[in-house]
Amino acid sequence: MKKNIKILKKKLSNFNLKLKEECGVFGISNAKDASALTALGLHALQHRGQEGCGIVTFDGEKYYSEKRFGLVGDNFNNEKILNKLKGNFAIGHNRYSTTGENTLRNIQPFFADTNAGGIGVAHNGNLTNSLHLRKKLVEEGAIFYTTSDTETIVQLVAKSKRLKTIDKIVDAIFQIQGGYALVMLTQNSLIGVRDPFGIRPLVIGKLKDSYVLASETCALDIIGAKFIREVENGEIVLIENDELQSIKPFPPRKIRPCVFEYIYFSRPDSILNNKTAYEHRKNLGAQLAKENDTDADIIVPVPDSGNAAALGFAQHLGKKFELGLVRNHYVGRTFIEPSQKIRSLGVKLKLNANQSTIKNKKIILIDDSLVRGTTSHKIVKMLYDAGAKEVHVKIACPEIKFPDFYGVDTPTKKELLAANKSNDEICKYIGAKSLKFLSINGMYKAIGFDKRNENYPQLTDHYFTGDYPVKPIDDLGDNKITQLSLLSTASNN
Ligand code: AMP
């Protein structure tokens, strides 16, 4: 048994367990400048992934593909490249990966030839059973070219015995599990798919006769497309001959969007459930203020992640809002650098205390979330070094105690501060005078969902509750669910 587990662990580690992406996807049908519009859409979605980007187009005869490392603006703001991407249909992808293999091969969209014609696939999210599917596919003779879970979807589509591409896709999505939003390009259609719980976001827009699919509405705004609606959970939208057809292969169930899109991930101007992420975050801040028991001279946000929550907090209490920290906008997000050492360095490079506003002040410092505590730890010290009298930290979401498996980059449970330390211990670690997190019920109230009401739609909130809507059966992390699934897999072998 022990030997079995060892062998399986080794095999699975070759499949790059840590490849977790929080990417951005975009697609457009029947548009004259499809590649340029896709580049613009990806540019608006740049916050969802900065490691690489790619566009695949179709001109009625042939597919064209360009994939690059780095930012959209640095790669696709280039007429020569855009002109190479011929055709009126396009899909695009921004890639974010954590410790996964950073090779050109893993940059999307992926492309495959099937017996029903070519298919391009761009994927945001993470499959929770892709390693098991992959193992099965390999045993059956499939050859994998990348280490990404998205290739599993492509292989399943290619392998399906069904005749029509759309049926092959339905076949494939019945086998995959997890959080996913897919944008696909076939020879005569643009297709969008959202996972049965709607964990990852996908919206539909319209630009004249063209349909647009995107991770967020900010990608519709940039090209002047009108927001039509979200792709529903478990829905496939098939766009063919300028018509949109909705296919719902799964039994109906309530949507459970990822709460972290509301808290941190989506761009503030993107619409989630009828409100902008900015409004939701201000409401989270106002709710934090309702739960507040600390007096202070000024409210200071951690820029930019805490801006909206701090504004909501300050406005609710009628307190002074001050930019006590100044951000250097030419440094990427703190999490982007994979190693802890570089991450700490990143925080120092990114922010500086604005002495004039904070000297001798009692400060309430607000951020959207606390994960490893690296940011707060550095900033609190920075504020004290610059002369702050007291620094009280308030976090506009509850304690993150459980990792994510659906496409948001969170560290393992071991590294999640709130999973391992009490409030007092965390407060001591970050060096603050006091520390408070938003309550879970408060979070639901602020976002407009009601945790206590069974009839209300729920959120995917496992970060705080451990309630995983889809069992993460693949992961070999340090929680019980994964250990159990590893044992059962190993003993099945
Ligand atoms: P930490 O410094 O580890 O406590 O991380 C908290 C900071 O990282 C906050 O400022 C958040 O805005 C930001 N953050 C939270 N979740 C993520 C994520 N999944 N990817 C990148 N940054 C994040």
Boltz pocket constraint, residues with backbone or C-beta under 6 A from the ligand:
constraints:
  - pocket:
      binder: B
      contacts: [[A, 264], [A, 302], [A, 305], [A, 306], [A, 333], [A, 334], [A, 335], [A, 336], [A, 367], [A, 368], [A, 369], [A, 370], [A, 371], [A, 372], [A, 373], [A, 374], [A, 375], [A, 376], [A, 408], [A, 409], [A, 410]]
      max_distance: 6.0
